[in-house]
Amino acid sequence: MSSPHAGKRRTLAAAVVLLTPPLFVLLPVILVLMAVVDLAIGARRLPRARFLGMAAHYLALEWAGVVAAIGLWFATGFGRENERPWSQAAHHHVQLWWANSIARAANTWLGLRFDTSAVEVDTEKPLVILSQHASILDAIIPTLLLTDSSDLGPARHVLKRELALDPCLGTYGSRLRNHFVSRAGGDDAELACIEALAATADREPLVIFPEGTFHSPARALRAYSRLATTAPERVRDGPLGNLLPVRPGGFTALLRGRPESSLVFVAHVGMESFGSLRAIAENIPFTEPVVIRTWQTPANDVPATAEEQLTLVDERWRAMDAWITEARPNR
């Protein structure tokens, strides 16, 4: 379990615990004033008031999660018993509650809904989940999809190091078995940690966002231009329009650690407007659901070598891109 930015995260957590209650004393007045501003300028759907309500709700969830984490720290003997199964289960329960509560809050304030009718995951074999990354909110999608499969145990995530700064996500992510990776990573030590994360897992799902960051036209241009020089065979059919190319180091390390895993690919349409706080504020409320689709490759069909695994994932990534292109005009 990695715990980067621990000192900064503790400072932010203390600020959340101490400042949230007095801020909520003022919240009703501020919400009313923001609603008045919206109505005064003709914004009848109250986007500014909704955005503020979502921010306040998120802050309340952070406060509750941090307070629960403090309680669990005492209950585990100041963290000494954190590895005990009951402690891991308790932290996992809070993590699931937190992620699902964020989704419910986003539905209430932003109109965010998820259409999972095209989601189907066979859990007979251990899973490695490779998910599209398009926004600041889609990091919770794998957790939401796995809520009904909690008997598999806490999913183990490979997450970008910056997320460790979040008081709730960083605290529970560090106490549970996850790994926070530098987006510029790929060195042997980093990959060894990811491989060990998988090798020590039993049936816990392994989750990774292999693009490494959000898609944007500028990032796509840089990434595919770089591939055209370093690995031209990967862009022989041209660049993808909606996805960044996968970075192979992370998911191949997971498969080295647990080669008997099947692969689940997760794509979605409708999160494009969640790419930044400004984009969210400009599109409130959202009128169309976020449509999620999964594809699964059985463990027996996953190649043994890293080169063949990359070829397989690139093919699936192209199929995901085609589905996204087809699905967007229907919205």
C-alpha positions in Angstrom: 0.0 0.0 0.0 1.5 3.3 -1.0 0.8 6.6 0.9 2.2 9.6 -1.0 1.4 13.1 0.1 0.6 11.9 3.6 1.6 15.1 5.4 -0.3 17.4 3.0 -3.3 15.1 3.1 -3.4 15.2 6.9 -3.3 19.0 6.8 -6.2 19.1 4.3 -8.2 16.5 6.4 -7.8 18.6 9.5 -9.0 21.7 7.6 -12.0 19.7 6.4 -12.9 18.5 10.0 -12.5 22.0 11.5 -13.9 24.3 8.9 -16.9 22.3 7.5 -19.3 22.8 10.4 -19.0 26.6 10.5 -19.2 26.8 6.7 -22.5 24.8 6.9 -24.0 27.4 9.3 -23.7 29.9 6.4 -24.7 27.5 3.6 -28.5 28.1 3.6 -28.1 31.8 3.2 -25.4 31.4 0.5 -27.6 28.9 -1.4 -30.6 31.2 -1.4 -28.5 34.2 -2.6 -27.0 32.0 -5.4 -30.5 30.9 -6.4 -31.6 34.6 -6.5 -28.6 35.4 -8.7 -29.5 32.6 -11.1 -33.2 33.7 -11.4 -32.1 37.4 -11.8 -30.1 36.5 -14.9 -32.7 34.2 -16.3 -31.0 30.9 -15.4 -34.2 29.1 -14.4 -32.5 25.8 -13.8 -30.3 27.3 -11.1 -26.9 26.1 -12.3 -24.9 28.2 -9.8 -27.0 27.1 -6.9 -26.9 23.5 -8.0 -23.1 23.7 -8.4 -22.7 25.2 -4.9 -25.0 22.5 -3.5 -23.0 19.7 -5.0 -19.7 21.3 -3.7 -21.2 21.5 -0.2 -22.6 17.9 -0.4 -19.1 16.7 -1.5 -17.5 18.6 1.4 -20.0 17.0 3.8 -19.1 13.5 2.5 -15.4 14.3 2.9 -16.1 15.4 6.5 -18.0 12.2 7.3 -15.4 10.0 5.7 -12.5 11.7 7.5 -14.3 11.5 10.9 -15.0 7.8 10.2 -11.3 7.3 9.3 -10.3 8.9 12.6 -12.6 6.5 14.5 -11.2 3.5 12.6 -7.6 4.7 13.4 -8.4 4.6 17.1 -10.3 1.3 16.7 -7.3 -0.3 15.1 -4.9 0.7 17.9 -3.7 3.9 16.2 -3.4 2.0 12.9 -1.4 -1.0 14.2 -4.2 -3.4 13.4 -5.1 -1.9 10.0 -4.2 -5.1 8.2 -6.7 -7.2 10.1 -9.5 -8.6 7.9 -12.2 -6.8 10.0 -10.3 -3.5 9.6 -10.0 -3.9 5.8 -13.7 -4.8 5.6 -14.7 -1.8 7.6 -12.6 0.6 5.5 -14.0 -1.0 2.3 -17.5 -0.5 3.6 -16.9 3.2 4.1 -15.2 3.5 0.7 -18.3 1.9 -1.0 -20.6 4.2 0.9 -18.6 7.3 0.0 -18.5 6.5 -3.7 -22.2 5.6 -3.9 -23.0 8.7 -1.9 -21.1 10.9 -4.4 -23.1 9.4 -7.2 -26.4 10.0 -5.4 -25.4 13.6 -4.6 -24.5 14.2 -8.3 -27.9 12.9 -9.3 -29.6 15.2 -6.8 -27.7 18.4 -7.6 -26.4 17.9 -11.2 -28.9 15.5 -12.7 -26.2 12.9 -13.2 -27.7 9.4 -14.0 -26.0 6.2 -15.0 -27.4 3.8 -17.6 -25.8 0.4 -16.9 -28.1 -1.7 -19.0 -25.1 -2.7 -21.2 -23.0 -3.7 -18.3 -22.3 -7.4 -17.8 -19.4 -8.8 -15.8 -18.7 -12.5 -15.2 -16.9 -12.8 -11.9 -16.1 -16.6 -12.2 -12.4 -15.7 -12.8 -10.5 -12.9 -11.1 -10.8 -9.6 -12.9 -8.5 -6.9 -14.2 -10.6 -3.9 -15.1 -9.3 -1.4 -17.7 -11.5 1.7 -17.6 -11.7 4.8 -19.9 -10.7 8.0 -18.1 -12.5 11.1 -19.4 -13.4 13.2 -16.3 -12.9 14.0 -12.7 -15.9 11.9 -11.7 -15.4 8.7 -13.8 -12.8 7.3 -11.3 -15.8 6.1 -9.2 -17.4 4.2 -12.0 -15.5 0.8 -11.4 -16.4 1.1 -7.7 -20.1 1.6 -8.6 -20.1 -1.3 -11.0 -18.5 -3.6 -8.3 -20.9 -2.6 -5.5 -23.0 -5.8 -6.0 -19.8 -7.9 -6.1 -18.4 -6.8 -2.8 -18.0 -10.5 -1.8 -15.0 -10.5 -4.0 -13.3 -8.2 -1.5 -12.0 -4.6 -1.8 -10.9 -3.8 -5.4 -7.3 -2.9 -5.7 -6.7 0.3 -7.7 -3.8 1.7 -9.6 -4.4 5.5 -9.3 -2.5 8.6 -10.2 -0.5 10.0 -7.3 -2.3 13.4 -7.3 -5.5 11.7 -6.0 -3.7 10.8 -2.8 -4.1 14.4 -1.8 -7.9 14.0 -1.4 -8.6 13.6 2.3 -11.1 10.7 1.9 -9.9 9.0 -1.3 -6.3 9.3 -0.2 -6.8 8.0 3.3 -8.9 5.0 2.4 -6.8 4.4 -0.7 -3.7 4.2 1.4 -5.1 2.1 4.2 -6.6 -0.4 1.7 -4.4 -2.2 -0.8 -3.9 0.2 -3.7 -1.0 1.8 -5.4 -0.7 5.5 -6.3 1.5 5.9 -9.3 3.3 8.8 -10.9 1.8 9.5 -14.4 5.3 9.8 -15.6 6.0 6.3 -14.1 7.1 3.2 -15.8 10.4 2.6 -14.1 11.2 -0.9 -12.8 10.5 -0.1 -9.1 7.0 1.4 -9.9 6.1 -1.6 -12.1 7.4 -4.0 -9.4 5.0 -2.4 -6.9 2.0 -2.8 -9.3 3.0 -6.4 -10.0 3.2 -7.1 -6.3 -0.2 -5.5 -5.8 -1.7 -8.2 -8.2 0.4 -11.1 -7.0 -0.7 -10.7 -3.4 -4.4 -10.5 -4.4 -6.8 -13.4 -4.2 -10.1 -12.7 -6.0 -10.1 -9.0 -5.4 -10.7 -7.0 -8.7 -7.7 -5.1 -10.0 -8.6 -1.7 -11.5 -6.5 0.5 -13.7 -7.1 3.6 -16.0 -4.5 2.8 -18.7 -4.7 6.1 -20.5 -3.1 7.7 -17.5 -5.0 11.0 -17.7 -8.1 12.6 -19.3 -8.6 12.6 -23.0 -8.3 16.0 -24.7 -7.5 16.9 -28.3 -4.1 18.4 -27.3 -3.1 15.3 -25.3 -4.3 13.0 -28.0 -2.2 14.8 -30.6 0.9 14.6 -28.4 0.4 11.0 -27.5 -0.3 9.7 -31.0 2.5 11.8 -32.5 4.9 10.2 -30.0 3.6 6.7 -30.9 4.1 7.4 -34.6 7.8 7.7 -33.8 8.3 5.1 -31.0 5.8 2.4 -32.0 4.3 3.1 -35.5 2.7 -0.3 -35.7 0.3 0.7 -32.9 -1.1 3.6 -35.0 -1.1 1.9 -38.4 -4.9 2.3 -38.6 -4.7 5.9 -37.5 -5.3 7.6 -34.1 -8.4 7.0 -32.1 -10.9 9.9 -32.0 -12.1 9.6 -28.4 -9.5 7.8 -26.4 -5.8 8.2 -25.6 -3.6 5.2 -26.4 -3.1 2.9 -23.5 0.2 2.9 -21.5 1.2 -0.8 -21.4 3.4 -0.9 -18.3 0.6 -0.9 -15.7 -1.8 -3.5 -17.0 0.9 -5.9 -18.2 2.4 -5.7 -14.7 -1.0 -6.6 -13.2 -1.2 -9.6 -15.6 2.3 -10.7 -14.6 1.3 -10.6 -11.0 -2.0 -12.5 -11.6 -1.9 -14.1 -15.0 -5.2 -16.1 -14.4 -7.3 -12.9 -14.6 -9.9 -12.1 -17.2 -10.0 -8.6 -18.6 -13.0 -6.2 -18.4 -13.0 -3.1 -20.5 -15.2 -0.2 -19.4 -16.3 2.7 -21.7 -18.8 5.4 -21.2 -20.5 8.2 -23.1 -21.8 11.4 -21.4 -18.9 12.2 -19.0 -17.3 14.6 -21.5 -18.8 17.6 -19.8 -17.2 16.6 -16.5 -13.7 17.2 -17.7 -13.2 20.2 -15.4 -15.1 22.1 -12.7 -15.8 24.9 -15.1 -17.2 22.4 -17.7 -19.5 20.9 -15.0 -20.7 24.4 -13.9 -21.5 25.3 -17.6 -23.6 22.2 -18.3 -25.8 21.9 -15.1 -28.2 20.2 -15.0 -27.3 17.2 -17.2 -30.3 16.0 -19.2 -28.9 12.7 -20.6 -27.6 9.7 -18.6 -24.1 8.5 -18.7 -24.2 5.3 -20.7 -21.7 2.7 -19.6 -20.8 -0.4 -21.5 -18.4 -3.3 -20.8 -16.6 -5.9 -22.8 -14.9 -9.0 -21.3 -12.1 -11.1 -22.5 -12.0 -14.5 -20.7 -8.8 -15.5 -18.9 -8.2 -18.3 -21.4 -8.1 -15.8 -24.3 -5.6 -13.5 -22.7 -2.2 -14.0 -24.2 0.8 -14.9 -22.1 3.3 -12.3 -23.4 3.3 -8.5 -22.8 3.6 -7.8 -26.6 0.5 -9.9 -27.4 -1.4 -8.5 -24.4 -0.8 -5.0 -25.7 -2.0 -6.0 -29.2 -5.2 -7.4 -27.6 -5.8 -4.3 -25.5 -5.1 -2.0 -28.4 -7.8 -3.9 -30.5 -10.3 -3.7 -27.7 -9.5 0.0 -27.2 -10.2 0.6 -30.9 -13.6 -1.2 -30.5 -14.4 0.9 -27.5 -13.6 4.1 -29.5 -15.9 2.9 -32.4 -18.7 2.4 -29.9 -18.2 5.8 -28.3 -18.3 7.5 -31.8 -21.5 5.6 -32.7 -23.2 6.3 -29.3 -22.6 10.0 -29.1 -24.7 11.2 -32.1 -27.7 9.5 -30.5 -27.6 11.8 -27.5 
